[in-house]
Every structure is written in structure tokens, then in C-alpha cells.
């Protein structure tokens, strides 16, 4: 009887320890939903008709894995051509109308997502927290910075809106 009860008791204790350890893990931090201060950057086309049309179509939540990212208000003074969504550990930020990225060269590897050509910018960090993409085949440059943990949902959703709003143009590498 003891030969059966001892292994059973050991299994119950190990399972209890596992459940206790799992429940004591810190929960993922909730995304910050306060108005986001976005520093101004050079965005010569941010007030043009292309960016105005694009931003008008990006006024709702974005998909991210099994959830959605709510629109995040911008703190005053908000620069032109910017949208943001609440995400953790960093927000998703879209900027429209920026100049051509210097990283775009004839040998740049581009990602095609839903018919839009994106240049992925590498910040040189071994384990990045965010990833930045630049749509390079439209009449204006659109930059999307998203947390790595947000998955591909934000990039896919923005790609669909970019594709449906802005006409494709040849990629200008120089």
C-alpha cells in the first residue's frame, strides 16, 4: 500500500509546486493608454493628401495575436502624420510622409506583405524590443514601429490599408 501511495503523493506535490510557480509568475504589463508624446521628425509629406487619406483609414484598433490594440491618443502638440496604438512594452506607432530612408539601397532585402513592399530596419540590438518597417513602394513613405511581441497582425492590417489607399509606385533606391 505504501509503495502505491508514496509515488501518488509525490506526483500530487510536484503538480502543486508547478501550479504555484506558474501562478506566481508576474503578469504581462498592461499597455500604457495615456496620451503618447511623439517627438517631431522630418516628415515633409505628412500633411499631404496621401497621408491624410491613409490616416483617416487607420482610426480604429489593430489586430495583434489573439487581441486588439486600441488607438492611443497623442499628447499635444502632436506632430502631423502620426497614429499610435496602445501595446506593451512599447506602443505601435505609424508615421506617414517621411523622407526616403538612407538604408534603402539597390541590394536591400524587401518584405512583401499583402502587396506592399516593406524595408525592415535593423537597430543592431541582439534582442530587439521593437521592429520598424518602411513602406517603400508608395508615393509617400510610411513607417511602422511595433513591439516584437505584437506579432504580424499590426503589419498585416496596416499593409491592407496602405495597399487599398495609396497607389503602388516603383521603389526609388537612389
ChimeraX attribute file (.defattr): number of C-alpha atoms within 10 A of each C-alpha:
attribute: neighborCount
match mode: 1-to-1
recipient: residues
	/A:1	5
	/A:2	7
	/A:3	7
	/A:4	8
	/A:5	10
	/A:6	11
	/A:7	11
	/A:8	11
	/A:9	11
	/A:10	11
	/A:11	12
	/A:12	12
	/A:13	12
	/A:14	11
	/A:15	12
	/A:16	12
	/A:17	12
	/A:18	11
	/A:19	11
	/A:20	11
	/A:21	10
	/A:22	10
	/A:23	10
	/A:24	8
	/A:25	8
	/A:26	7
	/A:27	7
	/A:28	8
	/A:29	9
	/A:30	10
	/A:31	16
	/A:32	15
	/A:33	16
	/A:34	11
	/A:35	14
	/A:36	19
	/A:37	13
	/A:38	16
	/A:39	9
	/A:40	11
	/A:41	11
	/A:42	10
	/A:43	18
	/A:44	14
	/A:45	19
	/A:46	23
	/A:47	15
	/A:48	14
	/A:49	11
	/A:50	21
	/A:51	25
	/A:52	16
	/A:53	15
	/A:54	20
	/A:55	20
	/A:56	11
	/A:57	14
	/A:58	17
	/A:59	14
	/A:60	13
	/A:61	17
	/A:62	22
	/A:63	19
	/A:64	18
	/A:65	13
	/A:66	8
	/A:67	11
	/A:68	17
	/A:69	22
	/A:70	18
	/A:71	19
	/A:72	23
	/A:73	16
	/A:74	18
	/A:75	13
	/A:76	10
	/A:77	10
	/A:78	16
	/A:79	19
	/A:80	19
	/A:81	22
	/A:82	21
	/A:83	23
	/A:84	26
	/A:85	27
	/A:86	24
	/A:87	24
	/A:88	20
	/A:89	18
	/A:90	18
	/A:91	22
	/A:92	26
	/A:93	20
	/A:94	21
	/A:95	22
	/A:96	27
	/A:97	23
	/A:98	18
	/A:99	15
	/A:100	16
	/A:101	14
	/A:102	8
	/A:103	13
	/A:104	19
	/A:105	12
	/A:106	10
	/A:107	8
	/A:108	11
	/A:109	12
	/A:110	16
	/A:111	15
	/A:112	12
	/A:113	17
	/A:114	15
	/A:115	14
	/A:116	24
	/A:117	22
	/A:118	23
	/A:119	20
	/A:120	20
	/A:121	15
	/A:122	13
	/A:123	12
	/A:124	7
	/A:125	8
	/A:126	7
	/A:127	8
	/A:128	11
	/A:129	14
	/A:130	18
	/A:131	17
	/A:132	20
	/A:133	20
	/A:134	25
	/A:135	26
	/A:136	24
	/A:137	21
	/A:138	20
	/A:139	17
	/A:140	24
	/A:141	22
	/A:142	27
	/A:143	23
	/A:144	23
	/A:145	21
	/A:146	27
	/A:147	20
	/A:148	16
	/A:149	15
	/A:150	24
	/A:151	14
	/A:152	15
	/A:153	18
	/A:154	22
	/A:155	22
	/A:156	17
	/A:157	17
	/A:158	23
	/A:159	22
	/A:160	14
	/A:161	17
	/A:162	25
	/A:163	18
	/A:164	14
	/A:165	17
	/A:166	17
	/A:167	13
	/A:168	16
	/A:169	11
	/A:170	10
	/A:171	15
	/A:172	12
	/A:173	14
	/A:174	8
